[in-house]
Amino acid sequence: MGTPPARWRAARIIERACELMLRGGLVDKQIADRLGFSDEFHFSRKFKQVIGQSPRQFRRSLSRSRA
């Protein structure tokens, strides 16, 4: 335990975003809508806060690891 509930919940939501990115086919706006963010900019800020890189950087690292 030891993780505040809001931080735990944010991490789970961003984990789900990562799964959606791995499957491909969705843009940030679609992911943001599915996960309940107010807009894609809010999603991007929260993603970077949790993961440490922007959604674009994350996708780039995925494409490099698959090559």
mmCIF file of the N, C-alpha and C atoms, coordinates in Angstrom:
data_MODEL
# 
_entry.id   MODEL 
# 
loop_
_atom_site.group_PDB 
_atom_site.id 
_atom_site.type_symbol 
_atom_site.label_atom_id 
_atom_site.label_alt_id 
_atom_site.label_comp_id 
_atom_site.label_asym_id 
_atom_site.label_entity_id 
_atom_site.label_seq_id 
_atom_site.pdbx_PDB_ins_code 
_atom_site.Cartn_x 
_atom_site.Cartn_y 
_atom_site.Cartn_z 
_atom_site.occupancy 
_atom_site.B_iso_or_equiv 
_atom_site.pdbx_formal_charge 
_atom_site.auth_seq_id 
_atom_site.auth_comp_id 
_atom_site.auth_asym_id 
_atom_site.auth_atom_id 
_atom_site.pdbx_PDB_model_num 
ATOM 1   N N  . MET A 1 1  ? 0.846   -1.180 0.000   1.00 0.00 ? 1  MET A N  1 
ATOM 2   C CA . MET A 1 1  ? 0.000   0.000  0.000   1.00 0.00 ? 1  MET A CA 1 
ATOM 3   C C  . MET A 1 1  ? 0.890   1.243  0.000   1.00 0.00 ? 1  MET A C  1 
ATOM 4   N N  . GLY A 1 2  ? 0.558   2.226  0.797   1.00 0.00 ? 2  GLY A N  1 
ATOM 5   C CA . GLY A 1 2  ? 1.368   3.424  0.889   1.00 0.00 ? 2  GLY A CA 1 
ATOM 6   C C  . GLY A 1 2  ? 1.162   4.422  -0.235  1.00 0.00 ? 2  GLY A C  1 
ATOM 7   N N  . THR A 1 3  ? 0.320   4.128  -1.206  1.00 0.00 ? 3  THR A N  1 
ATOM 8   C CA . THR A 1 3  ? 0.055   5.043  -2.306  1.00 0.00 ? 3  THR A CA 1 
ATOM 9   C C  . THR A 1 3  ? -1.309  5.682  -2.092  1.00 0.00 ? 3  THR A C  1 
ATOM 10  N N  . PRO A 1 4  ? -1.366  7.012  -2.165  1.00 0.00 ? 4  PRO A N  1 
ATOM 11  C CA . PRO A 1 4  ? -2.667  7.670  -2.017  1.00 0.00 ? 4  PRO A CA 1 
ATOM 12  C C  . PRO A 1 4  ? -3.650  7.190  -3.082  1.00 0.00 ? 4  PRO A C  1 
ATOM 13  N N  . PRO A 1 5  ? -4.929  7.091  -2.730  1.00 0.00 ? 5  PRO A N  1 
ATOM 14  C CA . PRO A 1 5  ? -5.933  6.572  -3.674  1.00 0.00 ? 5  PRO A CA 1 
ATOM 15  C C  . PRO A 1 5  ? -5.972  7.320  -5.011  1.00 0.00 ? 5  PRO A C  1 
ATOM 16  N N  . ALA A 1 6  ? -5.850  8.629  -4.992  1.00 0.00 ? 6  ALA A N  1 
ATOM 17  C CA . ALA A 1 6  ? -5.904  9.398  -6.240  1.00 0.00 ? 6  ALA A CA 1 
ATOM 18  C C  . ALA A 1 6  ? -4.723  9.056  -7.143  1.00 0.00 ? 6  ALA A C  1 
ATOM 19  N N  . ARG A 1 7  ? -3.554  8.873  -6.565  1.00 0.00 ? 7  ARG A N  1 
ATOM 20  C CA . ARG A 1 7  ? -2.372  8.525  -7.361  1.00 0.00 ? 7  ARG A CA 1 
ATOM 21  C C  . ARG A 1 7  ? -2.499  7.100  -7.909  1.00 0.00 ? 7  ARG A C  1 
ATOM 22  N N  . TRP A 1 8  ? -3.017  6.194  -7.093  1.00 0.00 ? 8  TRP A N  1 
ATOM 23  C CA . TRP A 1 8  ? -3.215  4.810  -7.538  1.00 0.00 ? 8  TRP A CA 1 
ATOM 24  C C  . TRP A 1 8  ? -4.193  4.773  -8.714  1.00 0.00 ? 8  TRP A C  1 
ATOM 25  N N  . ARG A 1 9  ? -5.302  5.504  -8.573  1.00 0.00 ? 9  ARG A N  1 
ATOM 26  C CA . ARG A 1 9  ? -6.318  5.534  -9.627  1.00 0.00 ? 9  ARG A CA 1 
ATOM 27  C C  . ARG A 1 9  ? -5.745  6.132  -10.913 1.00 0.00 ? 9  ARG A C  1 
ATOM 28  N N  . ALA A 1 10 ? -5.000  7.225  -10.805 1.00 0.00 ? 10 ALA A N  1 
ATOM 29  C CA . ALA A 1 10 ? -4.393  7.849  -11.986 1.00 0.00 ? 10 ALA A CA 1 
ATOM 30  C C  . ALA A 1 10 ? -3.451  6.875  -12.684 1.00 0.00 ? 10 ALA A C  1 
ATOM 31  N N  . ALA A 1 11 ? -2.672  6.142  -11.906 1.00 0.00 ? 11 ALA A N  1 
ATOM 32  C CA . ALA A 1 11 ? -1.741  5.167  -12.484 1.00 0.00 ? 11 ALA A CA 1 
ATOM 33  C C  . ALA A 1 11 ? -2.492  4.067  -13.231 1.00 0.00 ? 11 ALA A C  1 
ATOM 34  N N  . ARG A 1 12 ? -3.614  3.588  -12.682 1.00 0.00 ? 12 ARG A N  1 
ATOM 35  C CA . ARG A 1 12 ? -4.388  2.551  -13.356 1.00 0.00 ? 12 ARG A CA 1 
ATOM 36  C C  . ARG A 1 12 ? -4.983  3.075  -14.656 1.00 0.00 ? 12 ARG A C  1 
ATOM 37  N N  . ILE A 1 13 ? -5.461  4.309  -14.658 1.00 0.00 ? 13 ILE A N  1 
ATOM 38  C CA . ILE A 1 13 ? -6.041  4.890  -15.865 1.00 0.00 ? 13 ILE A CA 1 
ATOM 39  C C  . ILE A 1 13 ? -4.967  5.031  -16.940 1.00 0.00 ? 13 ILE A C  1 
ATOM 40  N N  . ILE A 1 14 ? -3.786  5.484  -16.549 1.00 0.00 ? 14 ILE A N  1 
ATOM 41  C CA . ILE A 1 14 ? -2.703  5.650  -17.514 1.00 0.00 ? 14 ILE A CA 1 
ATOM 42  C C  . ILE A 1 14 ? -2.204  4.291  -17.988 1.00 0.00 ? 14 ILE A C  1 
ATOM 43  N N  . GLU A 1 15 ? -2.226  3.287  -17.134 1.00 0.00 ? 15 GLU A N  1 
ATOM 44  C CA . GLU A 1 15 ? -1.904  1.918  -17.582 1.00 0.00 ? 15 GLU A CA 1 
ATOM 45  C C  . GLU A 1 15 ? -2.852  1.492  -18.695 1.00 0.00 ? 15 GLU A C  1 
ATOM 46  N N  . ARG A 1 16 ? -4.116  1.803  -18.523 1.00 0.00 ? 16 ARG A N  1 
ATOM 47  C CA . ARG A 1 16 ? -5.116  1.481  -19.547 1.00 0.00 ? 16 ARG A CA 1 
ATOM 48  C C  . ARG A 1 16 ? -4.817  2.233  -20.834 1.00 0.00 ? 16 ARG A C  1 
ATOM 49  N N  . ALA A 1 17 ? -4.412  3.487  -20.713 1.00 0.00 ? 17 ALA A N  1 
ATOM 50  C CA . ALA A 1 17 ? -4.036  4.275  -21.892 1.00 0.00 ? 17 ALA A CA 1 
ATOM 51  C C  . ALA A 1 17 ? -2.871  3.616  -22.624 1.00 0.00 ? 17 ALA A C  1 
ATOM 52  N N  . CYS A 1 18 ? -1.900  3.127  -21.880 1.00 0.00 ? 18 CYS A N  1 
ATOM 53  C CA . CYS A 1 18 ? -0.754  2.438  -22.490 1.00 0.00 ? 18 CYS A CA 1 
ATOM 54  C C  . CYS A 1 18 ? -1.210  1.197  -23.243 1.00 0.00 ? 18 CYS A C  1 
ATOM 55  N N  . GLU A 1 19 ? -2.143  0.461  -22.675 1.00 0.00 ? 19 GLU A N  1 
ATOM 56  C CA . GLU A 1 19 ? -2.678  -0.726 -23.347 1.00 0.00 ? 19 GLU A CA 1 
ATOM 57  C C  . GLU A 1 19 ? -3.361  -0.335 -24.657 1.00 0.00 ? 19 GLU A C  1 
ATOM 58  N N  . LEU A 1 20 ? -4.131  0.745  -24.625 1.00 0.00 ? 20 LEU A N  1 
ATOM 59  C CA . LEU A 1 20 ? -4.812  1.195  -25.840 1.00 0.00 ? 20 LEU A CA 1 
ATOM 60  C C  . LEU A 1 20 ? -3.803  1.635  -26.899 1.00 0.00 ? 20 LEU A C  1 
ATOM 61  N N  . MET A 1 21 ? -2.711  2.255  -26.462 1.00 0.00 ? 21 MET A N  1 
ATOM 62  C CA . MET A 1 21 ? -1.674  2.665  -27.410 1.00 0.00 ? 21 MET A CA 1 
ATOM 63  C C  . MET A 1 21 ? -0.963  1.460  -28.009 1.00 0.00 ? 21 MET A C  1 
ATOM 64  N N  . LEU A 1 22 ? -0.761  0.438  -27.202 1.00 0.00 ? 22 LEU A N  1 
ATOM 65  C CA . LEU A 1 22 ? -0.113  -0.775 -27.698 1.00 0.00 ? 22 LEU A CA 1 
ATOM 66  C C  . LEU A 1 22 ? -0.942  -1.436 -28.800 1.00 0.00 ? 22 LEU A C  1 
ATOM 67  N N  . ARG A 1 23 ? -2.247  -1.417 -28.650 1.00 0.00 ? 23 ARG A N  1 
ATOM 68  C CA . ARG A 1 23 ? -3.131  -2.003 -29.654 1.00 0.00 ? 23 ARG A CA 1 
ATOM 69  C C  . ARG A 1 23 ? -3.141  -1.170 -30.926 1.00 0.00 ? 23 ARG A C  1 
ATOM 70  N N  . GLY A 1 24 ? -2.901  0.134  -30.763 1.00 0.00 ? 24 GLY A N  1 
ATOM 71  C CA . GLY A 1 24 ? -2.869  1.034  -31.918 1.00 0.00 ? 24 GLY A CA 1 
ATOM 72  C C  . GLY A 1 24 ? -4.249  1.385  -32.411 1.00 0.00 ? 24 GLY A C  1 
ATOM 73  N N  . GLY A 1 25 ? -4.275  2.278  -33.379 1.00 0.00 ? 25 GLY A N  1 
ATOM 74  C CA . GLY A 1 25 ? -5.540  2.632  -34.009 1.00 0.00 ? 25 GLY A CA 1 
ATOM 75  C C  . GLY A 1 25 ? -6.285  3.792  -33.389 1.00 0.00 ? 25 GLY A C  1 
ATOM 76  N N  . LEU A 1 26 ? -5.918  4.218  -32.191 1.00 0.00 ? 26 LEU A N  1 
ATOM 77  C CA . LEU A 1 26 ? -6.609  5.330  -31.550 1.00 0.00 ? 26 LEU A CA 1 
ATOM 78  C C  . LEU A 1 26 ? -5.665  6.520  -31.401 1.00 0.00 ? 26 LEU A C  1 
ATOM 79  N N  . VAL A 1 27 ? -6.194  7.703  -31.636 1.00 0.00 ? 27 VAL A N  1 
ATOM 80  C CA . VAL A 1 27 ? -5.424  8.924  -31.397 1.00 0.00 ? 27 VAL A CA 1 
ATOM 81  C C  . VAL A 1 27 ? -5.655  9.373  -29.959 1.00 0.00 ? 27 VAL A C  1 
ATOM 82  N N  . ASP A 1 28 ? -4.847  10.321 -29.500 1.00 0.00 ? 28 ASP A N  1 
ATOM 83  C CA . ASP A 1 28 ? -4.933  10.776 -28.111 1.00 0.00 ? 28 ASP A CA 1 
ATOM 84  C C  . ASP A 1 28 ? -6.334  11.255 -27.737 1.00 0.00 ? 28 ASP A C  1 
ATOM 85  N N  . LYS A 1 29 ? -6.994  11.966 -28.630 1.00 0.00 ? 29 LYS A N  1 
ATOM 86  C CA . LYS A 1 29 ? -8.335  12.466 -28.325 1.00 0.00 ? 29 LYS A CA 1 
ATOM 87  C C  . LYS A 1 29 ? -9.298  11.312 -28.051 1.00 0.00 ? 29 LYS A C  1 
ATOM 88  N N  . GLN A 1 30 ? -9.206  10.255 -28.837 1.00 0.00 ? 30 GLN A N  1 
ATOM 89  C CA . GLN A 1 30 ? -10.089 9.101  -28.638 1.00 0.00 ? 30 GLN A CA 1 
ATOM 90  C C  . GLN A 1 30 ? -9.784  8.407  -27.309 1.00 0.00 ? 30 GLN A C  1 
ATOM 91  N N  . ILE A 1 31 ? -8.511  8.278  -26.986 1.00 0.00 ? 31 ILE A N  1 
ATOM 92  C CA . ILE A 1 31 ? -8.121  7.661  -25.712 1.00 0.00 ? 31 ILE A CA 1 
ATOM 93  C C  . ILE A 1 31 ? -8.607  8.526  -24.556 1.00 0.00 ? 31 ILE A C  1 
ATOM 94  N N  . ALA A 1 32 ? -8.405  9.827  -24.669 1.00 0.00 ? 32 ALA A N  1 
ATOM 95  C CA . ALA A 1 32 ? -8.843  10.755 -23.621 1.00 0.00 ? 32 ALA A CA 1 
ATOM 96  C C  . ALA A 1 32 ? -10.345 10.635 -23.400 1.00 0.00 ? 32 ALA A C  1 
ATOM 97  N N  . ASP A 1 33 ? -11.113 10.585 -24.480 1.00 0.00 ? 33 ASP A N  1 
ATOM 98  C CA . ASP A 1 33 ? -12.569 10.444 -24.375 1.00 0.00 ? 33 ASP A CA 1 
ATOM 99  C C  . ASP A 1 33 ? -12.952 9.136  -23.691 1.00 0.00 ? 33 ASP A C  1 
ATOM 100 N N  . ARG A 1 34 ? -12.328 8.045  -24.100 1.00 0.00 ? 34 ARG A N  1 
ATOM 101 C CA . ARG A 1 34 ? -12.646 6.729  -23.521 1.00 0.00 ? 34 ARG A CA 1 
ATOM 102 C C  . ARG A 1 34 ? -12.341 6.657  -22.034 1.00 0.00 ? 34 ARG A C  1 
ATOM 103 N N  . LEU A 1 35 ? -11.283 7.357  -21.611 1.00 0.00 ? 35 LEU A N  1 
ATOM 104 C CA . LEU A 1 35 ? -10.849 7.250  -20.221 1.00 0.00 ? 35 LEU A CA 1 
ATOM 105 C C  . LEU A 1 35 ? -11.369 8.372  -19.328 1.00 0.00 ? 35 LEU A C  1 
ATOM 106 N N  . GLY A 1 36 ? -12.184 9.252  -19.889 1.00 0.00 ? 36 GLY A N  1 
ATOM 107 C CA . GLY A 1 36 ? -12.853 10.256 -19.066 1.00 0.00 ? 36 GLY A CA 1 
ATOM 108 C C  . GLY A 1 36 ? -12.103 11.549 -18.838 1.00 0.00 ? 36 GLY A C  1 
ATOM 109 N N  . PHE A 1 37 ? -11.098 11.843 -19.647 1.00 0.00 ? 37 PHE A N  1 
ATOM 110 C CA . PHE A 1 37 ? -10.397 13.112 -19.516 1.00 0.00 ? 37 PHE A CA 1 
ATOM 111 C C  . PHE A 1 37 ? -11.207 14.202 -20.198 1.00 0.00 ? 37 PHE A C  1 
ATOM 112 N N  . SER A 1 38 ? -11.033 15.439 -19.721 1.00 0.00 ? 38 SER A N  1 
ATOM 113 C CA . SER A 1 38 ? -11.802 16.545 -20.282 1.00 0.00 ? 38 SER A CA 1 
ATOM 114 C C  . SER A 1 38 ? -11.389 16.855 -21.720 1.00 0.00 ? 38 SER A C  1 
ATOM 115 N N  . ASP A 1 39 ? -10.117 16.669 -22.028 1.00 0.00 ? 39 ASP A N  1 
ATOM 116 C CA . ASP A 1 39 ? -9.628  16.854 -23.394 1.00 0.00 ? 39 ASP A CA 1 
ATOM 117 C C  . ASP A 1 39 ? -8.275  16.169 -23.541 1.00 0.00 ? 39 ASP A C  1 
ATOM 118 N N  . GLU A 1 40 ? -7.741  16.164 -24.760 1.00 0.00 ? 40 GLU A N  1 
ATOM 119 C CA . GLU A 1 40 ? -6.491  15.456 -25.007 1.00 0.00 ? 40 GLU A CA 1 
ATOM 120 C C  . GLU A 1 40 ? -5.295  16.124 -24.331 1.00 0.00 ? 40 GLU A C  1 
ATOM 121 N N  . PHE A 1 41 ? -5.389  17.435 -24.071 1.00 0.00 ? 41 PHE A N  1 
ATOM 122 C CA . PHE A 1 41 ? -4.284  18.130 -23.411 1.00 0.00 ? 41 PHE A CA 1 
ATOM 123 C C  . PHE A 1 41 ? -4.190  17.732 -21.940 1.00 0.00 ? 41 PHE A C  1 
ATOM 124 N N  . HIS A 1 42 ? -5.339  17.589 -21.297 1.00 0.00 ? 42 HIS A N  1 
ATOM 125 C CA . HIS A 1 42 ? -5.372  17.124 -19.912 1.00 0.00 ? 42 HIS A CA 1 
ATOM 126 C C  . HIS A 1 42 ? -4.813  15.695 -19.846 1.00 0.00 ? 42 HIS A C  1 
ATOM 127 N N  . PHE A 1 43 ? -5.234  14.862 -20.785 1.00 0.00 ? 43 PHE A N  1 
ATOM 128 C CA . PHE A 1 43 ? -4.724  13.498 -20.861 1.00 0.00 ? 43 PHE A CA 1 
ATOM 129 C C  . PHE A 1 43 ? -3.201  13.488 -21.026 1.00 0.00 ? 43 PHE A C  1 
ATOM 130 N N  . SER A 1 44 ? -2.701  14.307 -21.939 1.00 0.00 ? 44 SER A N  1 
ATOM 131 C CA . SER A 1 44 ? -1.271  14.348 -22.216 1.00 0.00 ? 44 SER A CA 1 
ATOM 132 C C  . SER A 1 44 ? -0.477  14.782 -20.982 1.00 0.00 ? 44 SER A C  1 
ATOM 133 N N  . ARG A 1 45 ? -0.976  15.794 -20.284 1.00 0.00 ? 45 ARG A N  1 
ATOM 134 C CA . ARG A 1 45 ? -0.286  16.256 -19.064 1.00 0.00 ? 45 ARG A CA 1 
ATOM 135 C C  . ARG A 1 45 ? -0.258  15.163 -18.003 1.00 0.00 ? 45 ARG A C  1 
ATOM 136 N N  . LYS A 1 46 ? -1.374  14.506 -17.786 1.00 0.00 ? 46 LYS A N  1 
ATOM 137 C CA . LYS A 1 46 ? -1.439  13.450 -16.770 1.00 0.00 ? 46 LYS A CA 1 
ATOM 138 C C  . LYS A 1 46 ? -0.570  12.267 -17.171 1.00 0.00 ? 46 LYS A C  1 
ATOM 139 N N  . PHE A 1 47 ? -0.571  11.923 -18.449 1.00 0.00 ? 47 PHE A N  1 
ATOM 140 C CA . PHE A 1 47 ? 0.246   10.820 -18.953 1.00 0.00 ? 47 PHE A CA 1 
ATOM 141 C C  . PHE A 1 47 ? 1.720   11.102 -18.667 1.00 0.00 ? 47 PHE A C  1 
ATOM 142 N N  . LYS A 1 48 ? 2.159   12.307 -18.996 1.00 0.00 ? 48 LYS A N  1 
ATOM 143 C CA . LYS A 1 48 ? 3.566   12.664 -18.781 1.00 0.00 ? 48 LYS A CA 1 
ATOM 144 C C  . LYS A 1 48 ? 3.910   12.678 -17.288 1.00 0.00 ? 48 LYS A C  1 
ATOM 145 N N  . GLN A 1 49 ? 2.976   13.124 -16.476 1.00 0.00 ? 49 GLN A N  1 
ATOM 146 C CA . GLN A 1 49 ? 3.195   13.149 -15.029 1.00 0.00 ? 49 GLN A CA 1 
ATOM 147 C C  . GLN A 1 49 ? 3.395   11.734 -14.485 1.00 0.00 ? 49 GLN A C  1 
ATOM 148 N N  . VAL A 1 50 ? 2.640   10.780 -14.975 1.00 0.00 ? 50 VAL A N  1 
ATOM 149 C CA . VAL A 1 50 ? 2.696   9.404  -14.466 1.00 0.00 ? 50 VAL A CA 1 
ATOM 150 C C  . VAL A 1 50 ? 3.818   8.601  -15.120 1.00 0.00 ? 50 VAL A C  1 
ATOM 151 N N  . ILE A 1 51 ? 3.948   8.681  -16.437 1.00 0.00 ? 51 ILE A N  1 
ATOM 152 C CA . ILE A 1 51 ? 4.892   7.851  -17.188 1.00 0.00 ? 51 ILE A CA 1 
ATOM 153 C C  . ILE A 1 51 ? 6.272   8.497  -17.297 1.00 0.00 ? 51 ILE A C  1 
ATOM 154 N N  . GLY A 1 52 ? 6.318   9.827  -17.331 1.00 0.00 ? 52 GLY A N  1 
ATOM 155 C CA . GLY A 1 52 ? 7.599   10.517 -17.448 1.00 0.00 ? 52 GLY A CA 1 
ATOM 156 C C  . GLY A 1 52 ? 7.949   10.908 -18.868 1.00 0.00 ? 52 GLY A C  1 
ATOM 157 N N  . GLN A 1 53 ? 7.055   10.624 -19.788 1.00 0.00 ? 53 GLN A N  1 
ATOM 158 C CA . GLN A 1 53 ? 7.226   11.056 -21.169 1.00 0.00 ? 53 GLN A CA 1 
ATOM 159 C C  . GLN A 1 53 ? 5.853   11.298 -21.774 1.00 0.00 ? 53 GLN A C  1 
ATOM 160 N N  . SER A 1 54 ? 5.822   12.095 -22.825 1.00 0.00 ? 54 SER A N  1 
ATOM 161 C CA . SER A 1 54 ? 4.542   12.418 -23.457 1.00 0.00 ? 54 SER A CA 1 
ATOM 162 C C  . SER A 1 54 ? 4.000   11.192 -24.193 1.00 0.00 ? 54 SER A C  1 
ATOM 163 N N  . PRO A 1 55 ? 2.705   11.197 -24.511 1.00 0.00 ? 55 PRO A N  1 
ATOM 164 C CA . PRO A 1 55 ? 2.153   10.096 -25.297 1.00 0.00 ? 55 PRO A CA 1 
ATOM 165 C C  . PRO A 1 55 ? 2.894   9.911  -26.626 1.00 0.00 ? 55 PRO A C  1 
ATOM 166 N N  . ARG A 1 56 ? 3.277   10.994 -27.263 1.00 0.00 ? 56 ARG A N  1 
ATOM 167 C CA . ARG A 1 56 ? 4.015   10.909 -28.529 1.00 0.00 ? 56 ARG A CA 1 
ATOM 168 C C  . ARG A 1 56 ? 5.357   10.213 -28.328 1.00 0.00 ? 56 ARG A C  1 
ATOM 169 N N  . GLN A 1 57 ? 6.083   10.591 -27.280 1.00 0.00 ? 57 GLN A N  1 
ATOM 170 C CA . GLN A 1 57 ? 7.362   9.949  -26.991 1.00 0.00 ? 57 GLN A CA 1 
ATOM 171 C C  . GLN A 1 57 ? 7.169   8.475  -26.671 1.00 0.00 ? 57 GLN A C  1 
ATOM 172 N N  . PHE A 1 58 ? 6.105   8.170  -25.928 1.00 0.00 ? 58 PHE A N  1 
ATOM 173 C CA . PHE A 1 58 ? 5.807   6.781  -25.585 1.00 0.00 ? 58 PHE A CA 1 
ATOM 174 C C  . PHE A 1 58 ? 5.555   5.957  -26.841 1.00 0.00 ? 58 PHE A C  1 
ATOM 175 N N  . ARG A 1 59 ? 4.759   6.498  -27.754 1.00 0.00 ? 59 ARG A N  1 
ATOM 176 C CA . ARG A 1 59 ? 4.483   5.790  -29.012 1.00 0.00 ? 59 ARG A CA 1 
ATOM 177 C C  . ARG A 1 59 ? 5.761   5.584  -29.811 1.00 0.00 ? 59 ARG A C  1 
ATOM 178 N N  . ARG A 1 60 ? 6.617   6.603  -29.845 1.00 0.00 ? 60 ARG A N  1 
ATOM 179 C CA . ARG A 1 60 ? 7.876   6.498  -30.565 1.00 0.00 ? 60 ARG A CA 1 
ATOM 180 C C  . ARG A 1 60 ? 8.733   5.381  -29.975 1.00 0.00 ? 60 ARG A C  1 
ATOM 181 N N  . SER A 1 61 ? 8.783   5.307  -28.638 1.00 0.00 ? 61 SER A N  1 
ATOM 182 C CA . SER A 1 61 ? 9.571   4.247  -28.009 1.00 0.00 ? 61 SER A CA 1 
ATOM 183 C C  . SER A 1 61 ? 8.979   2.877  -28.308 1.00 0.00 ? 61 SER A C  1 
ATOM 184 N N  . LEU A 1 62 ? 7.655   2.793  -28.446 1.00 0.00 ? 62 LEU A N  1 
ATOM 185 C CA . LEU A 1 62 ? 7.013   1.526  -28.814 1.00 0.00 ? 62 LEU A CA 1 
ATOM 186 C C  . LEU A 1 62 ? 7.419   1.100  -30.219 1.00 0.00 ? 62 LEU A C  1 
ATOM 187 N N  . SER A 1 63 ? 7.419   2.042  -31.143 1.00 0.00 ? 63 SER A N  1 
ATOM 188 C CA . SER A 1 63 ? 7.748   1.692  -32.531 1.00 0.00 ? 63 SER A CA 1 
ATOM 189 C C  . SER A 1 63 ? 9.225   1.292  -32.635 1.00 0.00 ? 63 SER A C  1 
ATOM 190 N N  . ARG A 1 64 ? 10.079  1.889  -31.851 1.00 0.00 ? 64 ARG A N  1 
ATOM 191 C CA . ARG A 1 64 ? 11.498  1.515  -31.858 1.00 0.00 ? 64 ARG A CA 1 
ATOM 192 C C  . ARG A 1 64 ? 11.700  0.120  -31.293 1.00 0.00 ? 64 ARG A C  1 
ATOM 193 N N  . SER A 1 65 ? 10.978  -0.209 -30.245 1.00 0.00 ? 65 SER A N  1 
ATOM 194 C CA . SER A 1 65 ? 11.144  -1.520 -29.615 1.00 0.00 ? 65 SER A CA 1 
ATOM 195 C C  . SER A 1 65 ? 10.584  -2.640 -30.493 1.00 0.00 ? 65 SER A C  1 
ATOM 196 N N  . ARG A 1 66 ? 9.631   -2.319 -31.347 1.00 0.00 ? 66 ARG A N  1 
ATOM 197 C CA . ARG A 1 66 ? 9.048   -3.332 -32.239 1.00 0.00 ? 66 ARG A CA 1 
ATOM 198 C C  . ARG A 1 66 ? 9.905   -3.556 -33.473 1.00 0.00 ? 66 ARG A C  1 
ATOM 199 N N  . ALA A 1 67 ? 10.733  -2.567 -33.816 1.00 0.00 ? 67 ALA A N  1 
ATOM 200 C CA . ALA A 1 67 ? 11.553  -2.677 -35.045 1.00 0.00 ? 67 ALA A CA 1 
ATOM 201 C C  . ALA A 1 67 ? 12.714  -3.611 -34.881 1.00 0.00 ? 67 ALA A C  1 
# 
